[in-house]
Amino acid sequence: MIVRGLLALALTGILVSPVAAGDVCLDCHEPDPEDFSPTSFALLPTSMHADFACEDCHTHVDLDDHPSESAREIACSNCHDDVQTDYEQSIHFRKRDDDGSRTPTCYDCHGMHNILSIADPESDACRCNVPEMCATCHATVDDSHLHRVGEQAPYEAYKNSIHGKLILEEGNLDAPVCSDCHEPHRQLRKHNPDAAIYKANIPATCGQCHTDIAKEYQASVHGRAVTDGNFDAPVCTDCHSEHNILPPDEEQSRVYGANISRTTCLDCHKTLALATDRGFYEGREYEHRDSYHGAASRAGVVEVANCASCHGIHDILSSTDPNSSIYPDNLPSTCGKCHPDAGENFAQGSVHYWEEDKAGMPAVWVRHLYIWMIVVVLGGMFIHNALLFIYHLRHRHRPEQAVEPEYLRFTRHERWQHWITASAFVGLVVTGFAFRYPDAWWANWWAGSAFGFEMRDFLHRLFGGLFGGLMLYHIIYMWKTRRGREVLKHLWPTLDDMTGAWHNIRYHLGWRKARMAIRGLFDYAEKAEYWALVWGSWVMLFTGLPMWFENWALSIMPLWMLDVFRTVHFYEAILASAAIVIWHFYFVIFDPENYPLNMSMITGRARPRHGMTDFPETAKLDESAAAQDTSSPADWDQEEELMHRES
């Protein structure tokens, strides 16, 4: 601008004004050669109005006597009447009644004596300068409050957006600026149906640049809803935001892969009021977040499918539309983008995790069944152990009983099986629930990231393989060895166990004076725990393998069946984990007779418990255990034959 001022002075000679009435005006308004402000006459010769006389613009000025303020009343409408008409409808003009000093006029945007073509990069109204020009009023949060702008610091948001960076950093003049969306002179409030930023008009406004996308959107279920006057449906700015529009590969973007299902789509699809009014199911939030896709997305995995992956981005259609990507006949193709060779089984069932509005779905039945089973089983365990605990607290000062000699209760192999199984179980519990709740405080430090999610996935399968291998090893052990068969005989449930459980509860309630004797090596509580472990292990293995090999599973079963397996797997995990805490931990840790820890799984030895009968048979079992405790699996057959001959 300084260069233009010097050039202007050179063109006008020695402070000679080209203004026709200059002799009168220059008496008071003599140009200052060092003044290059917008009001300076020095810039007039290079402006678009170089040939204008002073009175052409300053029509209200009394040349004989006028206050300085009257010179600012410029009559631009004499030449630009159409622009003046638009301006008088704008929010800028209408706010002048409140405080005219705060609202922009023609010269605030275009200049005074330095008016240049909007194609001139030196002009404030040039596309490359429009954002900074608007920022004089809309830059900061304080500006937004002062000028009653809805969004906080819109210029700062725009500057960091993909549009702002294109024009401010790369100089791309095709990128949109403020005047493209808000109109150059006719800025209207967003609630005005004639405004370019009125909700129904936003697709057309954005469509000035994004023509093909606008056509896709207009044909979508959202576009048709907005056209029909349903403003609950989203438009461009609802998903991409207004000024802070970021590219989809930035983590802060609303259309970043991991954010689409977590926040963007849920802004509408988790709202009960909208769901009831518009007829869609509000439970989609929980269905997706609890699915494999949702859990991975919550952990930050961008590659996993989100809402847009299945429903489309701008061309979202109803599931009843044959052109929709989620139309039943099209699901194999849609799912096939991630799952090669996806067959028709992908369409046979709920695509989301659960659908509560479909009460007949098998997964829902299983879910309710497991919830009741968890309440009854865990509640019964808790009540049972609470009765025993209270009894022992009341009788903790009873006279010491005679100390029985110890016997070898668990062999080395059995102890190995226990500790390897326990380690695998804990690993499965931690990694399994970290998958379901990756954003929980105890999981997000390692499972709440893309790398952590993949590591969790690997570890869960590793522990699952180890656990499954131990199950097979245990079956061979119990079937192949004499020791295993004898232990299995003691573990086999009998009717006496039911009687013993009832008598034991009555004894600890004080309704029976003597305990019922334990017949054999294990009582009803230990048998119940063992067979619950066997049952739960096979259930977890049977339901976990189809999820591990999902593509293969869906080639032989419908999707609804996989949902049933997934439901059983989750609730069985809850049941098993809680049972270990309530039942197993009580008897090995918190039971006053064993506190602070039952050491039999460490030392292998234990004392006969109160009322234990059939001790000679137990002693025989002790002998086989002692012999096997120092042997290896390769010696089992030889030892068994030797012991059989001796017996």
Residue pairs with C-beta under 8 A, 6 or more apart in sequence:
1 36
1 43
1 114
1 122
2 36
4 36
4 43
4 46
4 114
4 122
5 36
5 40
5 42
5 43
7 45
7 46
8 42
8 43
8 44
8 45
8 46
9 15
9 31
9 33
9 42
11 45
11 46
12 18
12 31
12 45
15 30
15 31
15 33
17 25
17 26
17 31
17 41
17 44
18 44
18 45
18 50
18 51
19 25
19 26
19 41
19 44
19 52
19 53
19 54
20 53
20 54
21 53
21 54
21 55
21 63
22 54
24 63
25 54
25 63
26 41
29 41
30 41
31 40
31 41
31 42
32 40
32 42
33 42
35 42
36 42
36 43
38 107
38 111
38 112
38 113
38 114
39 112
39 113
40 113
40 114
41 113
42 113
43 113
43 114
44 50
44 113
44 114
46 114
46 116
47 111
47 113
47 114
47 115
47 116
48 115
48 116
48 117
49 56
49 57
49 113
49 115
54 61
55 61
55 63
56 78
57 74
57 75
57 76
58 71
58 73
58 74
58 75
59 75
59 78
60 70
60 73
60 75
61 70
61 71
62 70
72 107
74 105
74 106
74 107
74 112
76 83
76 84
76 106
77 83
77 84
83 185
86 183
86 185
86 186
87 93
87 106
87 185
87 186
89 186
89 188
90 183
90 185
90 186
90 187
90 188
91 187
91 188
91 189
92 103
92 104
92 187
93 103
95 102
95 103
96 103
102 137
102 146
102 147
104 137
108 136
109 124
109 125
109 133
110 123
110 124
110 125
111 123
111 124
115 123
116 122
116 123
116 125
116 126
117 123
118 125
118 126
118 127
119 126
120 126
121 128
121 129
123 129
124 130
124 132
124 133
125 133
127 167
127 173
127 177
127 179
128 167
128 171
128 173
130 177
130 178
130 179
131 155
131 158
131 159
131 164
131 167
131 168
131 177
131 178
134 155
134 178
135 155
137 143
137 147
138 144
138 147
138 149
138 153
138 154
138 155
139 153
139 155
139 156
140 153
140 155
140 156
141 152
141 153
143 149
143 153
144 150
144 151
144 152
144 153
144 154
150 190
151 157
151 242
151 243
154 242
154 243
155 243
157 241
157 242
157 243
157 244
158 164
158 178
158 243
158 244
159 165
159 168
160 244
160 246
161 243
161 244
161 245
161 246
162 245
162 246
162 247
163 175
163 176
163 177
163 245
164 175
166 172
166 174
166 175
167 173
167 175
167 177
174 209
176 208
176 209
180 205
180 208
180 209
181 196
181 197
181 205
182 196
182 197
183 195
183 196
188 194
188 195
188 196
188 197
188 198
189 195
190 197
190 198
190 199
191 198
192 198
193 200
193 201
195 201
196 202
196 204
196 205
197 205
199 226
199 231
199 235
200 226
200 227
200 229
200 231
200 235
202 235
202 236
202 237
203 214
203 217
203 218
203 223
203 226
203 235
203 236
204 214
206 213
206 214
206 236
207 213
207 214
207 215
213 314
216 314
216 315
217 223
217 236
217 314
217 315
218 224
218 227
219 315
219 317
220 312
220 314
220 315
220 316
220 317
221 233
221 316
221 317
221 318
221 321
222 233
222 234
222 235
222 316
223 233
225 232
225 233
226 233
226 235
230 278
232 268
232 274
232 277
232 278
233 268
234 267
234 268
238 267
238 268
239 254
239 255
239 264
240 254
240 255
241 254
246 252
246 253
246 254
246 255
246 256
247 253
248 255
248 256
248 257
249 256
250 256
251 258
251 259
253 259
254 260
254 263
254 264
255 264
255 308
256 302
257 297
257 302
257 303
257 304
257 306
258 297
258 298
258 300
258 301
258 302
258 306
260 306
260 307
260 308
261 288
261 289
261 293
261 294
261 297
261 306
261 307
262 289
262 297
262 298
264 307
265 284
265 307
266 284
266 285
268 274
269 275
269 280
269 282
269 284
269 285
270 282
270 284
270 285
271 282
272 282
274 280
274 282
275 281
275 282
276 282
281 355
281 356
281 357
283 354
283 355
283 356
283 357
284 352
286 353
286 354
287 294
287 350
287 352
287 353
287 354
287 355
288 294
288 307
288 352
288 353
289 295
289 298
290 353
290 354
290 436
291 352
291 353
292 304
292 547
293 304
293 305
293 306
294 353
295 435
295 436
295 438
296 304
296 438
296 453
297 304
297 306
298 438
298 439
298 448
299 438
299 439
299 447
299 448
299 449
299 450
299 452
299 453
299 456
300 448
300 449
300 450
300 453
301 450
301 453
301 454
302 450
305 338
309 337
309 338
310 325
310 326
310 334
310 335
310 351
311 325
311 326
312 324
312 325
317 323
317 324
317 325
317 326
317 327
318 324
319 326
319 327
319 328
320 327
321 327
322 329
322 330
324 330
325 333
325 334
326 334
326 351
328 347
329 347
331 342
331 346
331 347
331 351
332 342
332 343
332 344
332 346
332 347
333 342
335 342
335 346
336 342
339 346
339 550
339 551
339 554
340 551
341 551
341 555
342 551
342 554
343 554
343 555
345 554
345 555
345 556
345 557
345 558
345 559
346 554
346 559
347 559
348 558
348 559
348 560
349 361
349 558
349 559
349 560
349 561
349 562
349 563
350 358
350 361
350 363
350 559
350 560
350 563
351 559
353 363
353 563
353 566
354 361
354 363
354 364
354 367
354 563
354 567
355 361
355 364
356 364
358 364
361 560
361 563
362 560
362 561
362 563
362 564
363 560
363 563
363 564
363 566
363 567
366 564
366 567
366 568
366 571
367 567
367 571
370 567
370 568
370 571
370 572
370 574
370 575
371 571
373 571
373 575
374 571
374 574
374 575
374 578
377 575
377 579
378 575
378 578
378 579
378 582
381 579
381 582
381 583
382 582
384 505
385 582
385 583
385 586
385 587
385 590
387 505
387 508
387 509
388 508
388 586
388 591
389 586
389 590
389 591
389 592
390 508
391 508
391 509
391 510
392 591
392 592
392 593
393 592
396 592
401 610
403 607
404 607
404 608
405 607
406 605
406 606
406 607
407 605
407 606
407 607
407 608
407 618
407 619
407 622
408 604
408 605
408 622
408 625
408 626
408 629
409 521
409 600
409 604
409 605
409 606
409 622
409 625
410 418
410 600
410 601
410 604
410 625
411 483
411 604
411 625
411 628
411 629
412 604
412 628
412 629
412 630
413 477
413 628
413 629
413 633
414 487
414 604
415 601
415 602
415 604
417 470
417 473
417 474
417 477
418 601
419 601
420 466
420 470
421 467
421 470
424 463
424 464
424 466
424 467
424 470
425 467
425 576
425 580
427 459
427 460
427 462
427 463
427 466
428 460
428 463
428 464
428 467
428 540
428 573
429 573
429 577
431 447
431 456
431 459
431 460
431 463
432 460
432 573
433 440
433 443
433 573
433 577
434 440
434 442
434 443
434 446
434 447
434 456
435 447
435 453
435 456
435 457
435 460
436 570
437 443
438 444
438 447
438 448
438 452
438 453
438 456
439 448
446 452
446 455
446 456
447 453
447 455
447 456
461 548
464 541
464 544
464 548
467 537
467 540
467 541
468 541
471 537
471 538
471 541
477 484
478 484
478 485
478 487
478 488
479 485
480 636
480 637
481 628
481 636
481 640
482 624
482 639
482 640
482 643
482 644
483 621
483 624
483 625
483 628
486 621
486 624
487 521
487 621
490 520
490 521
490 522
490 621
491 522
491 526
491 527
491 530
491 531
492 527
493 527
493 531
496 519
497 523
497 524
497 527
497 528
498 524
499 516
500 516
500 518
500 523
500 524
501 524
501 525
503 512
503 515
503 516
504 515
504 516
504 523
504 524
506 512
507 513
507 514
507 515
507 516
515 610
515 611
516 611
517 611
517 612
517 613
518 609
518 611
518 612
518 613
519 613
519 614
520 613
520 614
520 617
520 618
521 618
521 621
522 530
523 609
525 583
525 587
526 587
529 579
529 583
529 584
529 587
532 579
536 572
536 575
536 576
539 568
539 569
539 572
540 569
540 572
540 573
540 576
542 565
543 565
543 566
543 568
543 569
543 572
544 569
545 553
546 553
546 557
546 562
546 565
547 553
547 562
547 565
547 566
547 569
550 562
553 562
554 562
587 594
587 598
588 594
588 597
588 598
588 601
589 595
589 596
589 597
589 598
591 598
598 606
599 605
600 606
604 625
604 629
608 615
608 618
612 618
623 643
624 643
627 639
627 643
628 636
628 639
631 639
